[in-house]
């Protein structure tokens, strides 16, 4: 729905974002974070330590510390999940690239002609996400139904 209304996606390469990128092209979407291969490598071989990422990024420390210092209330469960629970979704590993992507968004938005083109490309290419097409895909590929 966002895409149909001209929103420009900012996200990781998973889920619908893969199809959105295919539809609009690399110039009309903002992707950040680990690649599928990098995620698979960490999952299979280990080597990711969320606390090390936290220790090496002052911006990340500030953000996470605000979860437990009373700035926004007490979000200790989230803090502990990310730092002590293994950060299953590599949120902390993606943080620095997320910040970079936000800088790219800001730069693109300041160029109103570029932003308008990106928005138009998203709207123009959103037809692939119609309900009819989605249901047809589910019918064939998920539910394995024939007519």
N, C-alpha and C positions, 0 to 999 in steps of 0.2 A: 504494500500500500504506500509506503514512503516513496519508493522508487517511482510509482505511477504519478505521484504529486511533485516530482522533480527533485526529491532529496538525493544527495550524493552520499553514497555509503562510505562509512569509515568502519573497518572491521578486519578480523583475521580471516585467513583463507580456509574457511570451513563452512559447512551448511550451505545456505542459499547464496552466500557471498561468492562461492565458486561459480555458480551459474550467472550471477549478476556481473561478475568480471568478464565472463565469456560474452555476455550480451552487450555490455557497454564499452569494453576495451580498457586497457590499463590506464589510459589518460583520463578516465571519467569515474574513478573509484580510488579510495585511499585504503591501502592494505598495509597492515603492520603485523609484527610478530613472527614467531617461528614458522618455518615451512612444515608441511606434512612430514617430510623426510627427517627434519630435525626433531620433531616431536617423537616420531617412531624410534629414532636413535636413542633418545633419552629414555623412552619407555622400555626398550629392549636392553640397553647397555648401562643405564643409570648415568651418574655423573652430574645430575642437576641437584643443586643444593640451594634452596630458596634463601636460607639465612645468609649465605655468601653473597647472593645478589643484593639482598637488603643491606649488608654491611658495606658494599662497594658503591652505593648510590645514595647520595645525600638527599636528593629530591624524594626518592622512594622512602627513605627513613622518615622524612617529614610527614609524608602522606600517611604512612602506616602508624606512626606515633600518634597522629591525631585521632586514630580510631580508639585509642585507650587513654588519652590524656584529658578527656572531658570536653574537647573542642566541639564534638558533635554528639556527645553521649557516650555510652559504653558499648563498644563493638568488639570486645575482647574475643568473642567467638570467631569473628572474621579474622582478626589479627592472628590468633592462635592457629586457625586453619591454614592460613597462608605461610606462616613462619615455622610452625611446629607440625602441621598436618601433612606436609609433603607438597603442598601447592600443586595438586593433581592436574590442574589445567594450565600450568605454567604462566599464571597471571603476572607474577613478579618478573619472570624472564622476559615477558613481552613489554614491560613498563617503559623502558627507555625508548624502544621503537614506537610505542604508542605516543609518547611525548613528541618524537620526531614527526610522526604522522599528523599530529595536531598542528604543528608548526607549518606543515605543508598545506593543511586545510586553511589555516589563517592566511597564508600567502595567496592561495588560489582565490579565496573569498574577496580579498582586496582588489583582485583583478576582475571587475564586474563582468566584463565581456567573456572572459574565460569561464567564470562561474556560471553565467547564463548558458553558455554552450554545454557545460557539463550537466547542468540541470535538464536542459532540453534533451540531451542524449539519453539521460536516464528515463525520462518520460517516454521518449520515442521508442525505446527498446524494452519497455516494460511488458509488452503484450505477451511475451513468452511465459509470464507468470500469471496468466489468466486462470480463473477457477476451472474453466472447461479443460484446458490443457493439463492442469495439475491432476484433476480427477481422472482424465484419460490415462495419464502416466501411472497413477496409483492402480487403476483398473488392470492395466497390462503388466506392470512390473512388480507390484507389491501384492495385490490380491489375486493375480493370475486368472482373471476372469475373461471369458470370451463372450462374444455377443450371440 
